Amino acid sequence: MNIPWLEKALPGLVGGDETTLLILKVFLVVLTVVVANFLLRRLLARLEAHTLLTSTPWDNALISAARQPLTVVAWVLGLSFAARIVEAGTESTAFELVDPLRIIGVIACIAWFLVRFIGKVQEAIVARRLARAEPIDRTTVDAIGKLLRVSVLITAVLVGLQSLGFSISGVLAFGGIGGIAVGFAAKDMLANFFGGLMVYLDRPFEVGDWIRSPDKEIEGTVEEIGWRLTRIRTFDKRPLYIPNGIFTQIAVENPSRMSNRRIKETVGVRYDDVGKVAAIVADIKAMLRAHSEIDQQQTLIVNFDRFSASSLDILVYTFTRTTVWVDYHQIKQDVMLKIAEIVARHGAEMAFPTRTLYVAGGQERLPAADR
């Protein structure tokens, strides 16, 4: 490849030496790429700083996503230009790959830019909704973002193959025939893919939900839902990676979506206090009716339930307004302490296991003992 102004100005500088002239041409091209790349990076940095001050997230996502791909494109074009200069000077057949590599490099950079742009827009949408305290379905946002990125990558591969002279129709036909063999070989991977798709469509849980399974030892907070794996952070802070195909075979509980939390306790009093049970039951029920953290729209039961071996059992069954785990235990503690105060206020005592020993000539009750 000849450059007129270089051909006129440079030979006099190198005394007509072709090798030195070739090296000088390549050096000038590389130097031009370095300077242009430096100026381009500075310009994009200034534009990105300016877009941070605007109200729309699209311009910042566009500039931020384009910074690295554009600099790589500059290097790809510059180096290919330098390679063509060397090819013209040496007539080597090794440089026939320059054009295909340049095409592949540009297509890869465009795909890279689009993937980054989709990710930046996704992050901007989530951050903007959170800043405005607006509800957002992060699972749906992640699913759409992943579908768009996969579409970009597939399109880039097909365009690259077409640019290299391959027939897309032939590639697709081969893919259809080979898909059967691949399906048998990668059935577990396909099961995980469709399991992830079902999670996205049915949405039994979302990122941030606390889930557990009665069928498997799975319990924790969902951190990421991928196409093959779902990452769960257990309560002892260990990451747990679950193949998505598992979720099509097991039952999954989602405590994060419960409307209330239940308090279900049995309060046992002594048989000696049988005459005070009705009053104790009435006072416990009144206390729960007046409690500000107990949901009065839900089932509330306080009743003498059964005669146990060492106690008269009172069933306490009610629901709190909150579903927050820590707050729930504070409320439950408050309720339990107030129940203990009611029992003591009536002159009764909580029961504990006792044993009565019968002796000849009479009956003697020994002191109670824990068993």
HUURRA-V751491 format. One record per pair of residues at least 12 apart in sequence whose C-alpha atoms are under 7 Angstrom apart, sorted by the first residue. I is the first residue (numbers start at 0). GAP is how many residues later the second one is. If there is no record, write none. Layout:
BEGIN
((I;GAP) (I;GAP))
END
This chain:
BEGIN
((0;83) (0;84) (0;87) (21;64) (21;67) (25;56) (28;49) (28;53) (29;48) (32;41) (32;42) (32;45) (36;34) (36;37) (40;26) (43;19) (43;23) (47;12) (47;15) (47;16) (56;67) (57;63) (60;56) (60;59) (60;60) (61;55) (64;48) (64;51) (64;52) (64;55) (65;47) (68;40) (68;43) (68;44) (72;33) (72;36) (75;26) (75;29) (76;25) (79;18) (79;22) (82;12) (99;64) (103;56) (106;49) (106;53) (110;41) (110;42) (110;45) (114;34) (117;27) (118;26) (121;19) (121;23) (137;69) (138;61) (138;67) (138;68) (139;60) (142;57) (188;39) (190;54) (191;36) (191;51) (191;52) (191;53) (192;34) (192;35) (192;51) (194;49) (194;50) (194;52) (194;53) (195;30) (195;31) (195;32) (195;48) (204;49) (205;16) (206;15) (206;16) (206;17) (207;13) (207;14) (207;15) (208;12) (208;13) (208;47) (209;12) (209;44) (209;45) (209;46) (210;41) (210;42) (210;43) (210;44) (211;40) (211;41) (211;42) (212;38) (212;39) (212;40) (213;37) (214;35) (214;36) (218;15) (219;12) (219;13) (219;14) (219;15) (220;12) (220;13) (227;15) (227;16) (228;12) (228;13) (228;14) (228;15) (229;12) (229;13) (229;14) (257;65) (258;64) (259;59) (259;60) (259;61) (259;62) (259;63) (260;58) (260;59) (260;61) (260;62) (261;56) (261;57) (261;58) (262;54) (262;55) (262;56) (262;69) (263;52) (263;53) (263;54) (264;50) (264;51) (264;52) (265;47) (265;48) (265;49) (265;50) (266;46) (266;47) (266;48) (267;43) (267;44) (267;45) (267;46) (267;82) (267;83) (268;42) (268;43) (268;44) (268;80) (268;81) (268;82) (269;41) (269;42) (269;79) (269;80) (269;81) (270;40) (270;41) (272;75) (275;70) (279;62) (279;63) (280;21) (280;22) (282;59) (283;55) (284;17) (292;27) (292;28) (293;25) (293;26) (293;27) (294;24) (294;25) (294;26) (297;21) (298;19) (299;17) (299;18) (300;15) (300;16) (300;17) (301;12) (301;13) (301;14) (301;15) (302;12) (309;41) (309;42) (309;43) (309;44) (310;40) (351;18) (352;16) (352;17) (352;18) (353;14) (353;15) (353;16) (354;13))
END
